[in-house]
């Protein structure tokens, strides 16, 4: 939609310029149109990053983890602009499952791209949601400060003590607030171009067992050319599959729960790939 506005505005300005110069040939209008498109896109991107930087300038990355509605709003703007500029078209489904919970929850999803949390955050914008993300994301200019401002929790899988602390902090947030937590229990991006769901880390499910909150299972898939140039439309599907209440999983150990959730995800992913092919 943003790019459509830029194109329409550029066309209007180029037509007006040619019209008032009393030169009605088509060629000048085409060159002016292309020039205006280029100028507006570059100008928009520069303005976007300047405003983004000003909005997150005061973020303290070392502050205690707490949800911020203000920076979540900033993230929503970034999500809209980012998905539009990078030509990512998302087909969503299953949100009614979350809306009917009337509770905060632990969001589980497979992991295929650094865009995964952007896609999920946009769809669940009406729910207070924080993600546990790998520590390297917090070092990215602009992005790191934004997610720190929202209250995202940085996870360093090479530091067992820090990992245990983050799990403890996330459990406390789930137990004592109305904020939900999103996590990717595969542990790293799954680079396989098929329906395979990697083994889920059992430690991720301590959050659910200790907080006694529902587990919301979701899946994300991208078409094969998700990393192609930004001028080509890239398709993504994000589906909320199922919600599991505490009564349904309370008798499982963390390892058993990881296997149980994995099997649900794998079965549903197989169906998605059958539809895709």
GISUL-V214846 format. One record per pair of residues at least 12 apart in sequence whose C-alpha atoms are under 6 Angstrom apart, sorted by the first residue. I is the first residue (numbers start at 1). J is the second residue. Records with the same first field share a line. If there is no record, write none. Layout:
BEGIN
I=J + J
END
This chain:
BEGIN
7=37
10=33 + 36 + 37
11=33
14=29 + 32 + 33
56=146
59=145 + 149
61=148
65=151
66=151
67=150 + 151
68=150
71=149 + 150
72=150
86=230
87=233
88=234 + 235
89=235
90=235 + 236 + 237
91=237
92=238 + 239
93=239
94=239 + 240
104=178 + 179 + 180
105=180 + 213 + 214 + 215
106=180 + 181 + 182 + 215 + 216
107=182 + 216
108=183 + 216 + 217 + 218
109=184 + 218 + 219
110=184 + 219
111=184 + 189 + 190
112=189 + 190
128=179
129=179 + 180 + 181
130=152 + 181
131=152 + 181 + 182 + 183
132=152 + 153 + 154 + 183
133=154 + 155
134=154 + 155
135=154 + 155 + 156
171=207 + 211
175=211
185=200 + 201 + 204
186=198 + 200
195=269 + 270
197=266
200=258
202=254 + 255 + 258
205=254
212=246
213=246
214=244 + 245 + 246
215=243 + 244
216=242 + 243
217=241 + 242
218=239 + 240 + 241
219=238 + 239
220=237 + 238
221=236 + 237
222=235 + 236
223=235
END
